[in-house]
């Protein structure tokens, strides 16, 4: 990097490749923004700050404790649709998470990464598989106007999923990604 980037703030000559690159210049060149203290803040290490951790814990805890049910209309109003094919998802979205744990983690992803992402595993017992936001490589729009998701698995293998196989809830942001 030294022969491509030079620190002009310290009075170094921009044409002198022997001038040492400081961290500020390198992060500027790579497009990485640092805070005033010089530390990078990421989605993962932001939870080391007590205020961020506490807010995330409180919001996700409240969200995870809210009732989540499927109802059907009846002549007298409504009733819980316990015989609905997806009713089981409202209690156990998958074999690893209860409804409360699933919703808490989904909200944590939504708050700290800007979106919630889950894969729908269709079948006799449909399940929802949480996908960590760091595994999303890209979202694009197909020629038919549907979303297409490129997602890596834990081993790094990338797969493309259609909009019908993914639950995607973006937070604030620009374009397709929250």
N, C-alpha and C positions, 0 to 999 in steps of 0.2 A: 504494500500500500504506500510505502514511503515515496516511491517514485511517481505516484499519481496524485497524492494529496499532500499539501503543505499547509502549515499553520501560518496564516498571514496576520493573526491577532498579536502574536508575540514579537512582531517586528521581523519575522523570518522572511526570507526572499522567496516568493512564489516559484521562482525558477531554480531554486536550490534543492535538489532531491535529498540532500544530507540533513535537512531540517527535520527533527523528530516530530512525528504526528502525535498530538495529544488526544485524549479521549473525546474531547468536545468536537474536534474536527472530524474524527472518524465517524462519530455518531451522526453528525450533520450529513456527511457524505452518504451514509447508509440510510438516511431518512428516519432514524430513530430519535424520538423526542425524549429528552430527560427532564426531570423535574428541576426545580431551583436548587435542590440539594445535590443534584447530579446522579440520583438513583433512578433506575428504570422502575416503573410501576406496571405490573402485569396483572391479569385477572387472578392468577394464582397467588402471587405474593401480596396483593392488596388485602387479602384476608388476614395478614399478619398485623394489620392496623386494627386496634381494638374497636374503633368506631365503625369501620366497615364490617368487621366480623359481627359485632353486636346487631347492627341494622340488618344484615343478611340473615342472621339467626332468627331474629324476631319476625321479620316479614315471611321468611320461608316456614317458620314454625306455625305462624297463624294460618298461612295458606294451606299447609299440610293438614291442619286440624279441621278445616271447613268441610261440611258435608258435600259429598259428590255422589249423586244418585241419578238414575234414569227413571223418568216418570212416564206414565201413559194417561191419556184422558179417559175419564169415565163419565157417565151421566151425572154423577154427583160431584164432579170436580176432577181430581187426579188421584192416582195411587202409585206406589213404587212398582216399577215393572220388573219384578224379580224373575220373570220368565223370559225377559228379553235376552237375545243372544249375547249381548255385550255387558250384561249386568255384572258378571263376574269381574270384568275389568275395573269396575268402580270400587272393588274391594281388594283385588290382587291383580295389578296390571301385568305382573310376570312372576316367575317362581322365586325371584330374589327380593322383591320389594312388596311391602304392603302399600295400600293407597297413600297413607300418610308419608312414608319414606319416599315413594315415587314423586309425589307432589312437592315435597320439600326440596329434593334434588333438582327437579325441573325448575322450580322457582329460583334456586341458587344459580343455575345456568343462565336463566333468563335475566336475572339481576346483574350478575358479574361478567357474563360473556356477551349479553345483548340478544340472546335467543335461546329457545328451548328446542331440542331436536330429539325425536324418537322414531324408531323403525317399527312399523306395524308388521308383526309376523302373523300372516293370515293362516287360518286352519280351523280345525274343529274347536280348538281352544286358542282363540286369537289372543296374542300377548303384545305388550308394548315394551320395547327394549330401549332404555335410555342410551343416548349417544352423547359422549362428551363433546362439547363444542370444538375442542382442539382437533378433533378428527374430521371435521368438515373442511374439504379442500376448496370446493366452489359450488355455487348455485348458478344455473343458467336457465334461460327460457328456450324451450324447444320451438321448432317451426310451427307446432300446433298450439303454441301459447301456454304450455304447461311448464311447471318447474321441473328441473332435473338436478339431482344432488349427487356430487362426487364425494364419497365418504371413504376414509381409510378404516380398516379394522385394526385391532391391537397389534397385529403383525406387520402393518404397513401396506397391506394389499388394498388397492383402491377399487371400489365398485361404484357403479352408477345406479341410482334409484329414481324411480318416477315419483311424481307428486302423490300418487295414490298409495304409495308404500311408506310415506314419511309424514309425521306430524311435525310441523314447523311453525313456531310462534315467535316472530321477531319482536324485539323491543324497539326503542327509538333508534334511528340510524338513517343512512342514505341508501337508496337503491334496494336491493333484495335482502341484504344482510343487515341485521339489527346491530 
